[in-house]
Amino acid sequence: MTDKSHSSHEGGGGNYWRFMAMVATSTAIMTSERASLKDPRVRELAKAIIVAQRREIAEMKYLIDDIEQNGPRTEERLPEEIQQ
């Protein structure tokens, strides 16, 4: 049996990439939450990191669910700014 979770293409899941992205994002949140930061500028940066990373996790979960339910979008072109 082939483990598709390590597939590098999106259609087979790209599950390994998504898993690793979630781990990295979760680690950034945990590190920022647990840091003992005295400088208010750095505390604000840590808060911004937490907000941004939580947004990315939500987007990844949405895409994972959408791909699992509807399959990958192979017919659509990427936005011009992403193609470059």
N, CA, C and O atoms as a Maestro MAE file, in Angstrom:
{
 s_m_m2io_version
 :::
 2.0.0
}

f_m_ct {
 s_m_title
 :::
 protein
 m_atom[336] {
  # First column is atom index #
  i_m_mmod_type
  r_m_x_coord
  r_m_y_coord
  r_m_z_coord
  i_m_residue_number
  s_m_chain_name
  s_m_pdb_residue_name
  s_m_pdb_atom_name
  i_m_atomic_number
  :::
  1 25 0.853 -1.183 0.000 1 A "MET " " N  " 7
  2 3 0.000 0.000 0.000 1 A "MET " " CA " 6
  3 2 0.892 1.237 0.000 1 A "MET " " C  " 6
  4 15 1.854 1.304 0.765 1 A "MET " " O  " 8
  5 25 0.590 2.197 -0.832 2 A "THR " " N  " 7
  6 3 1.361 3.420 -0.941 2 A "THR " " CA " 6
  7 2 0.816 4.472 0.009 2 A "THR " " C  " 6
  8 15 -0.394 4.684 0.085 2 A "THR " " O  " 8
  9 25 1.719 5.133 0.738 3 A "ASP " " N  " 7
  10 3 1.311 6.198 1.650 3 A "ASP " " CA " 6
  11 2 1.264 7.507 0.883 3 A "ASP " " C  " 6
  12 15 2.309 8.072 0.560 3 A "ASP " " O  " 8
  13 25 0.068 7.995 0.587 4 A "LYS " " N  " 7
  14 3 -0.087 9.223 -0.182 4 A "LYS " " CA " 6
  15 2 0.178 10.469 0.643 4 A "LYS " " C  " 6
  16 15 0.226 11.570 0.093 4 A "LYS " " O  " 8
  17 25 0.353 10.321 1.956 5 A "SER " " N  " 7
  18 3 0.546 11.498 2.797 5 A "SER " " CA " 6
  19 2 1.877 12.185 2.502 5 A "SER " " C  " 6
  20 15 2.062 13.348 2.860 5 A "SER " " O  " 8
  21 25 2.805 11.482 1.856 6 A "HIS " " N  " 7
  22 3 4.086 12.094 1.527 6 A "HIS " " CA " 6
  23 2 4.167 12.497 0.063 6 A "HIS " " C  " 6
  24 15 5.241 12.821 -0.444 6 A "HIS " " O  " 8
  25 25 3.035 12.475 -0.602 7 A "SER " " N  " 7
  26 3 2.976 12.847 -2.008 7 A "SER " " CA " 6
  27 2 3.338 14.318 -2.171 7 A "SER " " C  " 6
  28 15 2.904 15.161 -1.386 7 A "SER " " O  " 8
  29 25 4.123 14.618 -3.178 8 A "SER " " N  " 7
  30 3 4.546 16.003 -3.377 8 A "SER " " CA " 6
  31 2 3.603 16.781 -4.277 8 A "SER " " C  " 6
  32 15 3.722 18.001 -4.383 8 A "SER " " O  " 8
  33 25 2.669 16.100 -4.926 9 A "HIS " " N  " 7
  34 3 1.754 16.839 -5.797 9 A "HIS " " CA " 6
  35 2 0.438 17.083 -5.081 9 A "HIS " " C  " 6
  36 15 0.002 16.277 -4.259 9 A "HIS " " O  " 8
  37 25 -0.172 18.177 -5.396 10 A "GLU " " N  " 7
  38 3 -1.380 18.606 -4.709 10 A "GLU " " CA " 6
  39 2 -2.539 17.635 -4.910 10 A "GLU " " C  " 6
  40 15 -3.334 17.422 -3.995 10 A "GLU " " O  " 8
  41 25 -2.639 17.047 -6.096 11 A "GLY " " N  " 7
  42 3 -3.751 16.163 -6.376 11 A "GLY " " CA " 6
  43 2 -3.767 14.933 -5.493 11 A "GLY " " C  " 6
  44 15 -4.840 14.491 -5.081 11 A "GLY " " O  " 8
  45 25 -2.593 14.359 -5.185 12 A "GLY " " N  " 7
  46 3 -2.511 13.198 -4.314 12 A "GLY " " CA " 6
  47 2 -2.659 13.606 -2.880 12 A "GLY " " C  " 6
  48 15 -2.685 12.760 -1.986 12 A "GLY " " O  " 8
  49 25 -2.752 14.849 -2.657 13 A "GLY " " N  " 7
  50 3 -2.950 15.361 -1.322 13 A "GLY " " CA " 6
  51 2 -1.989 16.469 -1.006 13 A "GLY " " C  " 6
  52 15 -2.391 17.507 -0.478 13 A "GLY " " O  " 8
  53 25 -0.716 16.273 -1.319 14 A "GLY " " N  " 7
  54 3 0.254 17.246 -0.838 14 A "GLY " " CA " 6
  55 2 0.185 17.268 0.676 14 A "GLY " " C  " 6
  56 15 0.535 18.258 1.320 14 A "GLY " " O  " 8
  57 25 -0.280 16.141 1.240 15 A "ASN " " N  " 7
  58 3 -0.520 16.084 2.674 15 A "ASN " " CA " 6
  59 2 0.731 16.333 3.497 15 A "ASN " " C  " 6
  60 15 0.666 16.967 4.551 15 A "ASN " " O  " 8
  61 25 1.857 15.847 3.033 16 A "TYR " " N  " 7
  62 3 3.098 16.034 3.789 16 A "TYR " " CA " 6
  63 2 3.427 17.516 3.889 16 A "TYR " " C  " 6
  64 15 3.790 18.004 4.960 16 A "TYR " " O  " 8
  65 25 3.300 18.236 2.773 17 A "TRP " " N  " 7
  66 3 3.571 19.684 2.804 17 A "TRP " " CA " 6
  67 2 2.617 20.375 3.765 17 A "TRP " " C  " 6
  68 15 3.037 21.194 4.581 17 A "TRP " " O  " 8
  69 25 1.337 20.047 3.670 18 A "ARG " " N  " 7
  70 3 0.360 20.689 4.547 18 A "ARG " " CA " 6
  71 2 0.633 20.361 6.008 18 A "ARG " " C  " 6
  72 15 0.518 21.229 6.872 18 A "ARG " " O  " 8
  73 25 0.989 19.128 6.284 19 A "PHE " " N  " 7
  74 3 1.300 18.736 7.658 19 A "PHE " " CA " 6
  75 2 2.484 19.542 8.187 19 A "PHE " " C  " 6
  76 15 2.438 20.074 9.297 19 A "PHE " " O  " 8
  77 25 3.533 19.626 7.392 20 A "MET " " N  " 7
  78 3 4.732 20.353 7.833 20 A "MET " " CA " 6
  79 2 4.444 21.849 7.982 20 A "MET " " C  " 6
  80 15 4.968 22.488 8.894 20 A "MET " " O  " 8
  81 25 3.623 22.408 7.103 21 A "ALA " " N  " 7
  82 3 3.266 23.827 7.213 21 A "ALA " " CA " 6
  83 2 2.482 24.067 8.503 21 A "ALA " " C  " 6
  84 15 2.693 25.075 9.177 21 A "ALA " " O  " 8
  85 25 1.586 23.154 8.847 22 A "MET " " N  " 7
  86 3 0.806 23.297 10.079 22 A "MET " " CA " 6
  87 2 1.726 23.202 11.297 22 A "MET " " C  " 6
  88 15 1.558 23.952 12.259 22 A "MET " " O  " 8
  89 25 2.687 22.293 11.261 23 A "VAL " " N  " 7
  90 3 3.628 22.152 12.377 23 A "VAL " " CA " 6
  91 2 4.428 23.435 12.549 23 A "VAL " " C  " 6
  92 15 4.560 23.938 13.664 23 A "VAL " " O  " 8
  93 25 4.963 23.967 11.453 24 A "ALA " " N  " 7
  94 3 5.762 25.190 11.528 24 A "ALA " " CA " 6
  95 2 4.933 26.364 12.024 24 A "ALA " " C  " 6
  96 15 5.397 27.164 12.836 24 A "ALA " " O  " 8
  97 25 3.710 26.461 11.535 25 A "THR " " N  " 7
  98 3 2.830 27.556 11.932 25 A "THR " " CA " 6
  99 2 2.454 27.431 13.401 25 A "THR " " C  " 6
  100 15 2.455 28.422 14.130 25 A "THR " " O  " 8
  101 25 2.135 26.230 13.833 26 A "SER " " N  " 7
  102 3 1.786 26.003 15.237 26 A "SER " " CA " 6
  103 2 2.970 26.285 16.152 26 A "SER " " C  " 6
  104 15 2.797 26.804 17.255 26 A "SER " " O  " 8
  105 25 4.161 25.948 15.702 27 A "THR " " N  " 7
  106 3 5.364 26.221 16.492 27 A "THR " " CA " 6
  107 2 5.578 27.718 16.641 27 A "THR " " C  " 6
  108 15 5.958 28.180 17.717 27 A "THR " " O  " 8
  109 25 5.344 28.477 15.594 28 A "ALA " " N  " 7
  110 3 5.486 29.939 15.672 28 A "ALA " " CA " 6
  111 2 4.508 30.516 16.689 28 A "ALA " " C  " 6
  112 15 4.859 31.422 17.446 28 A "ALA " " O  " 8
  113 25 3.288 29.998 16.709 29 A "ILE " " N  " 7
  114 3 2.296 30.470 17.674 29 A "ILE " " CA " 6
  115 2 2.743 30.126 19.088 29 A "ILE " " C  " 6
  116 15 2.744 30.987 19.967 29 A "ILE " " O  " 8
  117 25 3.120 28.876 19.311 30 A "MET " " N  " 7
  118 3 3.519 28.432 20.643 30 A "MET " " CA " 6
  119 2 4.726 29.216 21.154 30 A "MET " " C  " 6
  120 15 4.760 29.620 22.316 30 A "MET " " O  " 8
  121 25 5.704 29.426 20.297 31 A "THR " " N  " 7
  122 3 6.895 30.169 20.681 31 A "THR " " CA " 6
  123 2 6.543 31.597 21.057 31 A "THR " " C  " 6
  124 15 7.051 32.123 22.048 31 A "THR " " O  " 8
  125 25 5.689 32.221 20.283 32 A "SER " " N  " 7
  126 3 5.291 33.601 20.553 32 A "SER " " CA " 6
  127 2 4.459 33.711 21.826 32 A "SER " " C  " 6
  128 15 4.594 34.678 22.577 32 A "SER " " O  " 8
  129 25 3.603 32.727 22.070 33 A "GLU " " N  " 7
  130 3 2.762 32.757 23.262 33 A "GLU " " CA " 6
  131 2 3.566 32.540 24.539 33 A "GLU " " C  " 6
  132 15 3.245 33.113 25.580 33 A "GLU " " O  " 8
  133 25 4.598 31.723 24.466 34 A "ARG " " N  " 7
  134 3 5.368 31.362 25.666 34 A "ARG " " CA " 6
  135 2 6.553 32.284 25.946 34 A "ARG " " C  " 6
  136 15 7.189 32.174 26.994 34 A "ARG " " O  " 8
  137 25 6.842 33.165 25.043 35 A "ALA " " N  " 7
  138 3 8.014 34.031 25.208 35 A "ALA " " CA " 6
  139 2 7.787 35.035 26.340 35 A "ALA " " C  " 6
  140 15 6.701 35.598 26.479 35 A "ALA " " O  " 8
  141 25 8.818 35.244 27.134 36 A "SER " " N  " 7
  142 3 8.789 36.270 28.188 36 A "SER " " CA " 6
  143 2 9.437 37.515 27.599 36 A "SER " " C  " 6
  144 15 10.655 37.683 27.649 36 A "SER " " O  " 8
  145 25 8.611 38.373 27.048 37 A "LEU " " N  " 7
  146 3 9.124 39.523 26.329 37 A "LEU " " CA " 6
  147 2 8.916 40.791 27.144 37 A "LEU " " C  " 6
  148 15 7.799 41.103 27.557 37 A "LEU " " O  " 8
  149 25 9.996 41.510 27.368 38 A "LYS " " N  " 7
  150 3 9.919 42.748 28.151 38 A "LYS " " CA " 6
  151 2 9.703 43.976 27.273 38 A "LYS " " C  " 6
  152 15 9.010 44.909 27.678 38 A "LYS " " O  " 8
  153 25 10.273 43.987 26.102 39 A "ASP " " N  " 7
  154 3 10.179 45.141 25.205 39 A "ASP " " CA " 6
  155 2 8.781 45.147 24.565 39 A "ASP " " C  " 6
  156 15 8.404 44.176 23.910 39 A "ASP " " O  " 8
  157 25 8.014 46.226 24.748 40 A "PRO " " N  " 7
  158 3 6.651 46.261 24.202 40 A "PRO " " CA " 6
  159 2 6.607 46.135 22.679 40 A "PRO " " C  " 6
  160 15 5.621 45.635 22.138 40 A "PRO " " O  " 8
  161 25 7.638 46.572 21.988 41 A "ARG " " N  " 7
  162 3 7.667 46.439 20.527 41 A "ARG " " CA " 6
  163 2 7.736 44.971 20.131 41 A "ARG " " C  " 6
  164 15 7.085 44.538 19.180 41 A "ARG " " O  " 8
  165 25 8.517 44.230 20.860 42 A "VAL " " N  " 7
  166 3 8.666 42.805 20.561 42 A "VAL " " CA " 6
  167 2 7.396 42.051 20.955 42 A "VAL " " C  " 6
  168 15 6.993 41.112 20.269 42 A "VAL " " O  " 8
  169 25 6.766 42.459 22.060 43 A "ARG " " N  " 7
  170 3 5.490 41.842 22.447 43 A "ARG " " CA " 6
  171 2 4.440 42.070 21.368 43 A "ARG " " C  " 6
  172 15 3.686 41.157 21.032 43 A "ARG " " O  " 8
  173 25 4.385 43.275 20.825 44 A "GLU " " N  " 7
  174 3 3.428 43.568 19.752 44 A "GLU " " CA " 6
  175 2 3.719 42.726 18.508 44 A "GLU " " C  " 6
  176 15 2.802 42.238 17.849 44 A "GLU " " O  " 8
  177 25 4.992 42.566 18.202 45 A "LEU " " N  " 7
  178 3 5.362 41.725 17.066 45 A "LEU " " CA " 6
  179 2 4.923 40.285 17.319 45 A "LEU " " C  " 6
  180 15 4.391 39.633 16.420 45 A "LEU " " O  " 8
  181 25 5.141 39.787 18.528 46 A "ALA " " N  " 7
  182 3 4.732 38.422 18.866 46 A "ALA " " CA " 6
  183 2 3.214 38.275 18.718 46 A "ALA " " C  " 6
  184 15 2.739 37.263 18.203 46 A "ALA " " O  " 8
  185 25 2.459 39.268 19.162 47 A "LYS " " N  " 7
  186 3 0.995 39.217 19.011 47 A "LYS " " CA " 6
  187 2 0.604 39.187 17.538 47 A "LYS " " C  " 6
  188 15 -0.289 38.440 17.139 47 A "LYS " " O  " 8
  189 25 1.279 40.002 16.737 48 A "ALA " " N  " 7
  190 3 0.976 40.032 15.300 48 A "ALA " " CA " 6
  191 2 1.296 38.691 14.643 48 A "ALA " " C  " 6
  192 15 0.577 38.244 13.750 48 A "ALA " " O  " 8
  193 25 2.368 38.057 15.087 49 A "ILE " " N  " 7
  194 3 2.737 36.742 14.555 49 A "ILE " " CA " 6
  195 2 1.646 35.726 14.885 49 A "ILE " " C  " 6
  196 15 1.250 34.931 14.032 49 A "ILE " " O  " 8
  197 25 1.165 35.758 16.126 50 A "ILE " " N  " 7
  198 3 0.109 34.833 16.538 50 A "ILE " " CA " 6
  199 2 -1.139 35.008 15.676 50 A "ILE " " C  " 6
  200 15 -1.703 34.028 15.190 50 A "ILE " " O  " 8
  201 25 -1.565 36.241 15.488 51 A "VAL " " N  " 7
  202 3 -2.764 36.516 14.679 51 A "VAL " " CA " 6
  203 2 -2.562 36.023 13.242 51 A "VAL " " C  " 6
  204 15 -3.432 35.353 12.686 51 A "VAL " " O  " 8
  205 25 -1.420 36.354 12.647 52 A "ALA " " N  " 7
  206 3 -1.152 35.964 11.257 52 A "ALA " " CA " 6
  207 2 -1.081 34.444 11.108 52 A "ALA " " C  " 6
  208 15 -1.617 33.888 10.149 52 A "ALA " " O  " 8
  209 25 -0.429 33.781 12.045 53 A "GLN " " N  " 7
  210 3 -0.282 32.332 11.952 53 A "GLN " " CA " 6
  211 2 -1.624 31.629 12.152 53 A "GLN " " C  " 6
  212 15 -1.901 30.629 11.489 53 A "GLN " " O  " 8
  213 25 -2.453 32.139 13.054 54 A "ARG " " N  " 7
  214 3 -3.785 31.541 13.238 54 A "ARG " " CA " 6
  215 2 -4.623 31.707 11.976 54 A "ARG " " C  " 6
  216 15 -5.396 30.819 11.615 54 A "ARG " " O  " 8
  217 25 -4.468 32.847 11.307 55 A "ARG " " N  " 7
  218 3 -5.182 33.071 10.040 55 A "ARG " " CA " 6
  219 2 -4.705 32.061 8.994 55 A "ARG " " C  " 6
  220 15 -5.512 31.510 8.245 55 A "ARG " " O  " 8
  221 25 -3.401 31.821 8.946 56 A "GLU " " N  " 7
  222 3 -2.869 30.861 7.977 56 A "GLU " " CA " 6
  223 2 -3.364 29.445 8.268 56 A "GLU " " C  " 6
  224 15 -3.675 28.697 7.342 56 A "GLU " " O  " 8
  225 25 -3.438 29.073 9.540 57 A "ILE " " N  " 7
  226 3 -3.951 27.750 9.892 57 A "ILE " " CA " 6
  227 2 -5.401 27.613 9.441 57 A "ILE " " C  " 6
  228 15 -5.784 26.585 8.883 57 A "ILE " " O  " 8
  229 25 -6.203 28.638 9.680 58 A "ALA " " N  " 7
  230 3 -7.606 28.600 9.256 58 A "ALA " " CA " 6
  231 2 -7.703 28.441 7.743 58 A "ALA " " C  " 6
  232 15 -8.531 27.674 7.251 58 A "ALA " " O  " 8
  233 25 -6.867 29.156 7.007 59 A "GLU " " N  " 7
  234 3 -6.893 29.051 5.549 59 A "GLU " " CA " 6
  235 2 -6.449 27.664 5.093 59 A "GLU " " C  " 6
  236 15 -7.040 27.092 4.177 59 A "GLU " " O  " 8
  237 25 -5.406 27.119 5.731 60 A "MET " " N  " 7
  238 3 -4.949 25.769 5.371 60 A "MET " " CA " 6
  239 2 -6.049 24.744 5.627 60 A "MET " " C  " 6
  240 15 -6.285 23.865 4.797 60 A "MET " " O  " 8
  241 25 -6.725 24.852 6.776 61 A "LYS " " N  " 7
  242 3 -7.801 23.913 7.088 61 A "LYS " " CA " 6
  243 2 -8.929 24.020 6.067 61 A "LYS " " C  " 6
  244 15 -9.480 23.009 5.633 61 A "LYS " " O  " 8
  245 25 -9.271 25.255 5.686 62 A "TYR " " N  " 7
  246 3 -10.302 25.454 4.675 62 A "TYR " " CA " 6
  247 2 -9.904 24.779 3.355 62 A "TYR " " C  " 6
  248 15 -10.704 24.070 2.745 62 A "TYR " " O  " 8
  249 25 -8.663 25.008 2.927 63 A "LEU " " N  " 7
  250 3 -8.205 24.427 1.667 63 A "LEU " " CA " 6
  251 2 -8.154 22.909 1.737 63 A "LEU " " C  " 6
  252 15 -8.535 22.231 0.782 63 A "LEU " " O  " 8
  253 25 -7.687 22.370 2.855 64 A "ILE " " N  " 7
  254 3 -7.642 20.912 3.015 64 A "ILE " " CA " 6
  255 2 -9.047 20.341 2.881 64 A "ILE " " C  " 6
  256 15 -9.260 19.380 2.141 64 A "ILE " " O  " 8
  257 25 -10.011 20.931 3.599 65 A "ASP " " N  " 7
  258 3 -11.390 20.456 3.522 65 A "ASP " " CA " 6
  259 2 -11.946 20.575 2.105 65 A "ASP " " C  " 6
  260 15 -12.603 19.659 1.611 65 A "ASP " " O  " 8
  261 25 -11.680 21.714 1.452 66 A "ASP " " N  " 7
  262 3 -12.191 21.936 0.109 66 A "ASP " " CA " 6
  263 2 -11.598 20.931 -0.881 66 A "ASP " " C  " 6
  264 15 -12.315 20.391 -1.724 66 A "ASP " " O  " 8
  265 25 -10.294 20.681 -0.781 67 A "ILE " " N  " 7
  266 3 -9.642 19.731 -1.689 67 A "ILE " " CA " 6
  267 2 -10.155 18.321 -1.437 67 A "ILE " " C  " 6
  268 15 -10.385 17.564 -2.381 67 A "ILE " " O  " 8
  269 25 -10.337 17.960 -0.155 68 A "GLU " " N  " 7
  270 3 -10.854 16.628 0.154 68 A "GLU " " CA " 6
  271 2 -12.273 16.443 -0.377 68 A "GLU " " C  " 6
  272 15 -12.618 15.359 -0.848 68 A "GLU " " O  " 8
  273 25 -13.094 17.478 -0.308 69 A "GLN " " N  " 7
  274 3 -14.483 17.360 -0.748 69 A "GLN " " CA " 6
  275 2 -14.649 17.541 -2.253 69 A "GLN " " C  " 6
  276 15 -15.480 16.871 -2.867 69 A "GLN " " O  " 8
  277 25 -13.866 18.439 -2.857 70 A "ASN " " N  " 7
  278 3 -14.076 18.803 -4.257 70 A "ASN " " CA " 6
  279 2 -12.922 18.456 -5.184 70 A "ASN " " C  " 6
  280 15 -13.035 18.624 -6.398 70 A "ASN " " O  " 8
  281 25 -11.832 17.981 -4.638 71 A "GLY " " N  " 7
  282 3 -10.656 17.683 -5.435 71 A "GLY " " CA " 6
  283 2 -9.865 18.952 -5.727 71 A "GLY " " C  " 6
  284 15 -10.349 20.058 -5.486 71 A "GLY " " O  " 8
  285 25 -8.657 18.795 -6.241 72 A "PRO " " N  " 7
  286 3 -7.833 19.967 -6.542 72 A "PRO " " CA " 6
  287 2 -8.376 20.746 -7.725 72 A "PRO " " C  " 6
  288 15 -9.024 20.182 -8.608 72 A "PRO " " O  " 8
  289 25 -8.115 22.018 -7.739 73 A "ARG " " N  " 7
  290 3 -8.522 22.869 -8.862 73 A "ARG " " CA " 6
  291 2 -7.404 22.853 -9.889 73 A "ARG " " C  " 6
  292 15 -6.378 23.514 -9.726 73 A "ARG " " O  " 8
  293 25 -7.616 22.100 -10.931 74 A "THR " " N  " 7
  294 3 -6.568 21.956 -11.938 74 A "THR " " CA " 6
  295 2 -6.857 22.771 -13.199 74 A "THR " " C  " 6
  296 15 -5.955 22.991 -14.007 74 A "THR " " O  " 8
  297 25 -8.072 23.211 -13.373 75 A "GLU " " N  " 7
  298 3 -8.458 23.913 -14.588 75 A "GLU " " CA " 6
  299 2 -8.231 25.414 -14.502 75 A "GLU " " C  " 6
  300 15 -8.122 26.082 -15.530 75 A "GLU " " O  " 8
  301 25 -8.160 25.947 -13.301 76 A "GLU " " N  " 7
  302 3 -8.054 27.394 -13.141 76 A "GLU " " CA " 6
  303 2 -6.610 27.863 -13.215 76 A "GLU " " C  " 6
  304 15 -5.685 27.171 -12.789 76 A "GLU " " O  " 8
  305 25 -6.447 29.039 -13.760 77 A "ARG " " N  " 7
  306 3 -5.123 29.669 -13.780 77 A "ARG " " CA " 6
  307 2 -4.881 30.345 -12.452 77 A "ARG " " C  " 6
  308 15 -5.812 30.785 -11.777 77 A "ARG " " O  " 8
  309 25 -3.624 30.421 -12.091 78 A "LEU " " N  " 7
  310 3 -3.259 31.147 -10.882 78 A "LEU " " CA " 6
  311 2 -3.333 32.636 -11.172 78 A "LEU " " C  " 6
  312 15 -3.167 33.056 -12.317 78 A "LEU " " O  " 8
  313 25 -3.581 33.442 -10.138 79 A "PRO " " N  " 7
  314 3 -3.536 34.898 -10.328 79 A "PRO " " CA " 6
  315 2 -2.166 35.300 -10.873 79 A "PRO " " C  " 6
  316 15 -1.158 34.668 -10.558 79 A "PRO " " O  " 8
  317 25 -2.134 36.331 -11.671 80 A "GLU " " N  " 7
  318 3 -0.906 36.765 -12.338 80 A "GLU " " CA " 6
  319 2 0.249 36.964 -11.381 80 A "GLU " " C  " 6
  320 15 1.375 36.581 -11.696 80 A "GLU " " O  " 8
  321 25 0.001 37.558 -10.211 81 A "GLU " " N  " 7
  322 3 1.096 37.830 -9.271 81 A "GLU " " CA " 6
  323 2 1.724 36.559 -8.718 81 A "GLU " " C  " 6
  324 15 2.883 36.585 -8.305 81 A "GLU " " O  " 8
  325 25 0.996 35.450 -8.698 82 A "ILE " " N  " 7
  326 3 1.539 34.186 -8.207 82 A "ILE " " CA " 6
  327 2 2.341 33.485 -9.290 82 A "ILE " " C  " 6
  328 15 3.280 32.755 -8.971 82 A "ILE " " O  " 8
  329 25 2.005 33.679 -10.551 83 A "GLN " " N  " 7
  330 3 2.673 33.001 -11.650 83 A "GLN " " CA " 6
  331 2 4.117 33.449 -11.830 83 A "GLN " " C  " 6
  332 15 4.932 32.705 -12.377 83 A "GLN " " O  " 8
  333 25 4.433 34.626 -11.388 84 A "GLN " " N  " 7
  334 3 5.767 35.176 -11.650 84 A "GLN " " CA " 6
  335 2 6.815 34.556 -10.799 84 A "GLN " " C  " 6
  336 15 7.988 34.915 -10.905 84 A "GLN " " O  " 8
  :::
 }
 m_bond[335] {
  # First column is bond index #
  i_m_from
  i_m_to
  i_m_order
  :::
  1 1 2 1
  2 2 3 1
  3 3 4 2
  4 3 5 1
  5 5 6 1
  6 6 7 1
  7 7 8 2
  8 7 9 1
  9 9 10 1
  10 10 11 1
  11 11 12 2
  12 11 13 1
  13 13 14 1
  14 14 15 1
  15 15 16 2
  16 15 17 1
  17 17 18 1
  18 18 19 1
  19 19 20 2
  20 19 21 1
  21 21 22 1
  22 22 23 1
  23 23 24 2
  24 23 25 1
  25 25 26 1
  26 26 27 1
  27 27 28 2
  28 27 29 1
  29 29 30 1
  30 30 31 1
  31 31 32 2
  32 31 33 1
  33 33 34 1
  34 34 35 1
  35 35 36 2
  36 35 37 1
  37 37 38 1
  38 38 39 1
  39 39 40 2
  40 39 41 1
  41 41 42 1
  42 42 43 1
  43 43 44 2
  44 43 45 1
  45 45 46 1
  46 46 47 1
  47 47 48 2
  48 47 49 1
  49 49 50 1
  50 50 51 1
  51 51 52 2
  52 51 53 1
  53 53 54 1
  54 54 55 1
  55 55 56 2
  56 55 57 1
  57 57 58 1
  58 58 59 1
  59 59 60 2
  60 59 61 1
  61 61 62 1
  62 62 63 1
  63 63 64 2
  64 63 65 1
  65 65 66 1
  66 66 67 1
  67 67 68 2
  68 67 69 1
  69 69 70 1
  70 70 71 1
  71 71 72 2
  72 71 73 1
  73 73 74 1
  74 74 75 1
  75 75 76 2
  76 75 77 1
  77 77 78 1
  78 78 79 1
  79 79 80 2
  80 79 81 1
  81 81 82 1
  82 82 83 1
  83 83 84 2
  84 83 85 1
  85 85 86 1
  86 86 87 1
  87 87 88 2
  88 87 89 1
  89 89 90 1
  90 90 91 1
  91 91 92 2
  92 91 93 1
  93 93 94 1
  94 94 95 1
  95 95 96 2
  96 95 97 1
  97 97 98 1
  98 98 99 1
  99 99 100 2
  100 99 101 1
  101 101 102 1
  102 102 103 1
  103 103 104 2
  104 103 105 1
  105 105 106 1
  106 106 107 1
  107 107 108 2
  108 107 109 1
  109 109 110 1
  110 110 111 1
  111 111 112 2
  112 111 113 1
  113 113 114 1
  114 114 115 1
  115 115 116 2
  116 115 117 1
  117 117 118 1
  118 118 119 1
  119 119 120 2
  120 119 121 1
  121 121 122 1
  122 122 123 1
  123 123 124 2
  124 123 125 1
  125 125 126 1
  126 126 127 1
  127 127 128 2
  128 127 129 1
  129 129 130 1
  130 130 131 1
  131 131 132 2
  132 131 133 1
  133 133 134 1
  134 134 135 1
  135 135 136 2
  136 135 137 1
  137 137 138 1
  138 138 139 1
  139 139 140 2
  140 139 141 1
  141 141 142 1
  142 142 143 1
  143 143 144 2
  144 143 145 1
  145 145 146 1
  146 146 147 1
  147 147 148 2
  148 147 149 1
  149 149 150 1
  150 150 151 1
  151 151 152 2
  152 151 153 1
  153 153 154 1
  154 154 155 1
  155 155 156 2
  156 155 157 1
  157 157 158 1
  158 158 159 1
  159 159 160 2
  160 159 161 1
  161 161 162 1
  162 162 163 1
  163 163 164 2
  164 163 165 1
  165 165 166 1
  166 166 167 1
  167 167 168 2
  168 167 169 1
  169 169 170 1
  170 170 171 1
  171 171 172 2
  172 171 173 1
  173 173 174 1
  174 174 175 1
  175 175 176 2
  176 175 177 1
  177 177 178 1
  178 178 179 1
  179 179 180 2
  180 179 181 1
  181 181 182 1
  182 182 183 1
  183 183 184 2
  184 183 185 1
  185 185 186 1
  186 186 187 1
  187 187 188 2
  188 187 189 1
  189 189 190 1
  190 190 191 1
  191 191 192 2
  192 191 193 1
  193 193 194 1
  194 194 195 1
  195 195 196 2
  196 195 197 1
  197 197 198 1
  198 198 199 1
  199 199 200 2
  200 199 201 1
  201 201 202 1
  202 202 203 1
  203 203 204 2
  204 203 205 1
  205 205 206 1
  206 206 207 1
  207 207 208 2
  208 207 209 1
  209 209 210 1
  210 210 211 1
  211 211 212 2
  212 211 213 1
  213 213 214 1
  214 214 215 1
  215 215 216 2
  216 215 217 1
  217 217 218 1
  218 218 219 1
  219 219 220 2
  220 219 221 1
  221 221 222 1
  222 222 223 1
  223 223 224 2
  224 223 225 1
  225 225 226 1
  226 226 227 1
  227 227 228 2
  228 227 229 1
  229 229 230 1
  230 230 231 1
  231 231 232 2
  232 231 233 1
  233 233 234 1
  234 234 235 1
  235 235 236 2
  236 235 237 1
  237 237 238 1
  238 238 239 1
  239 239 240 2
  240 239 241 1
  241 241 242 1
  242 242 243 1
  243 243 244 2
  244 243 245 1
  245 245 246 1
  246 246 247 1
  247 247 248 2
  248 247 249 1
  249 249 250 1
  250 250 251 1
  251 251 252 2
  252 251 253 1
  253 253 254 1
  254 254 255 1
  255 255 256 2
  256 255 257 1
  257 257 258 1
  258 258 259 1
  259 259 260 2
  260 259 261 1
  261 261 262 1
  262 262 263 1
  263 263 264 2
  264 263 265 1
  265 265 266 1
  266 266 267 1
  267 267 268 2
  268 267 269 1
  269 269 270 1
  270 270 271 1
  271 271 272 2
  272 271 273 1
  273 273 274 1
  274 274 275 1
  275 275 276 2
  276 275 277 1
  277 277 278 1
  278 278 279 1
  279 279 280 2
  280 279 281 1
  281 281 282 1
  282 282 283 1
  283 283 284 2
  284 283 285 1
  285 285 286 1
  286 286 287 1
  287 287 288 2
  288 287 289 1
  289 289 290 1
  290 290 291 1
  291 291 292 2
  292 291 293 1
  293 293 294 1
  294 294 295 1
  295 295 296 2
  296 295 297 1
  297 297 298 1
  298 298 299 1
  299 299 300 2
  300 299 301 1
  301 301 302 1
  302 302 303 1
  303 303 304 2
  304 303 305 1
  305 305 306 1
  306 306 307 1
  307 307 308 2
  308 307 309 1
  309 309 310 1
  310 310 311 1
  311 311 312 2
  312 311 313 1
  313 313 314 1
  314 314 315 1
  315 315 316 2
  316 315 317 1
  317 317 318 1
  318 318 319 1
  319 319 320 2
  320 319 321 1
  321 321 322 1
  322 322 323 1
  323 323 324 2
  324 323 325 1
  325 325 326 1
  326 326 327 1
  327 327 328 2
  328 327 329 1
  329 329 330 1
  330 330 331 1
  331 331 332 2
  332 331 333 1
  333 333 334 1
  334 334 335 1
  335 335 336 2
  :::
 }
}
